Each structure stands twice: as structure tokens, then as C-alpha cells.
Amino acid sequence: MKKQKTASDKLQKDGHYPYQAPIDAYGNGGFRFAQMSHRGSLLCLPDGMFAWDVDNVTDIDENTLAPVLKNHREIDVLLVGLGTDIVLFDPKIRQILRDHNIIVDAVGTGGAVRTYNILLAENRAVAAALISVHL
């Protein structure tokens, strides 16, 4: 008998979970949400949770944020989790997001996760771009 594929299988294979979900935990290089675990950085968008190929803030550019820009009509606020080090978020990238009417708040990953969960619970048009941390 063939095993039925689950959303967790899809995230592992395709790097995508098809629903936006609150984050239950973070650390050890990944995140837990929707009763599953993901290693690496994460994009939380209105159309789901995606593996994000970013290891540090210098990897963030227009290409790595393309999924956010594609969904800009459904996003009012983008929370950027910068990892454990708070650094200046690139003003050029911030302006690109502003040009798409997206407000950006770049903070440590922990603060971004907590704020994302609150805004998501309030049914706000929120997205998060979270760099994984090792705590």
C-alpha cells in the first residue's frame, strides 16, 4: 500500500508548506510549525511557508525576496528576522519593499517570530523572512 503524502513530506521535498502557520519554536538552525520541523531559514507568506536559501543578512537581496514581491498585494508588513546579530538592513532593499507598499521591520529572529505570531493571530496581512539561528 502506497503511503499518503502529507504536508510535512511536501515541505521536505519541495521546500513548501501550503498554508501560513504560526511558529511554535525556533533555534538549533531551524523552526517548528504545523507539527513539523524545518531546518534552515524560512519565508512565511500568505500562500504558505517556504524554505529560504539565506544564511545571513548579506544574502538578502531582490532575488531572495522575489516571493515576497510577487505576493506584495497580500502583504502590509514584512518582518525580517536578522538572526542573532542586529545589523543595518540594506536601505536599497528596504526602498524596493516600500515601492511595493510593504512596511519592513528588521529585528532579531526571536522578536520577528513573536511579532509575526501576534499579527498572524490578529489576521493581519503579515509575512516574515526569518534567518535561522543556533541557540
N, C-alpha and C positions, 0 to 999 in steps of 0.2 A: 504494500500500500504506500502510495506516494505521500510524503509529509506536506501538509498545507503550509504555504509560505505566510509568515507573519510580518508585521510592520518592522519588527526588530531585524528580521532577515533582510528586508529591503534596505534598511539603514546600513547594515554591514556590507551589502553587495553594491548598492548604488550610491551610498552616502546621502540618503534622503529618507526622512520620516514624513509622511504626507499630511501631518497636522501640526499646528503650532501648539506647543505644550509648555507648561511651567517647568522650571528646572528644580529638581529635588536636591541635588548636591553637585559640588564641583571640587576639583583638586585631583592630585595624582595624575595629572596630564589629561583630564577629560571631564565629562559631565554625565549626570544621571537624570533622565526624564522619561516619562511614559513607561515606567517599569523596565527600562533598559539602560545600558551603559554605552557611552561613546567615547573613544579615545581621540584626542586632538581638539583643535579649535572648532567652533560651531557658529553657524548662521541661523538665527531664529527669525523666520519670515512668515508673513500671513499665509503663504501656501506650504509651509512645513519647516522642518528642521533639516539643515544640510551640513555635511562635513565641509569644513572651510580650510583650505590649504594655506594657512597663515601661522607662522611660528612666533613672530614678534611684530611690533608696530611698524617697523620699516618695510614689512611685506605688504602692508595695506596700501592699495592704490586703486585707480579707477577699474582695473581689470578684476581685482579680487572683490570689489564692491559691485560688480556688474549685476549680480542677482538682486541687490538692494535697489539699484537704479531702475531695473526692469519692473520692480514692484512699487515704484515711488508713489503711485496714486493711492495705494493702500497703506502707506506709512506716513505718520506725522512725526514720530520721534524714533531716532536710531540711537540706541545705547551701544557704545563701543567699549568693550572690556579690554583694557590695555595690558592685561597680565598683572604682575605684582608691582611693576615699576610704573610710576606715574610720569609720563613724558608729554611733551607738547604734541598734540595731534596736528598733523600736517595741515596748514591753513588752506592750501590749494585743494586738498581733498574735502575739507570742511565746506569750501565755497562750491564745489561741484554738487555736494549734497544739498546745500542751501538753494542752488539754482533749480533743484528738483523739489523744492518746498519741503525738505526734510530737516528737522531740527536735530542737531547732533549733541550728545552728551558723552564725552570721552572720559572715563574714570577707570579705576582698578576693576578687574574682572569681578571680584566679590560684590562691589557696590552695583555694578551693572546688572549682575544676576538678580540681586534683591529688588532693584528698581524695576527691572523687566517683569518679574513675577507680580509685583503690585499693579503695574499698569495693565498687564495682561488680565489680571483678575477683575480689573475695572472695565474690561472690554475696550480699552483704548487701542488706537492704531499704532502699535509699537512693534519694533523689530530690534534685534540685538546681534551684534557681531562680537563674538567672545573669543579672546585668545586663551587657550588652556593654560592652567597654572599647575605647578608641582608644589603642593603644600604638605 
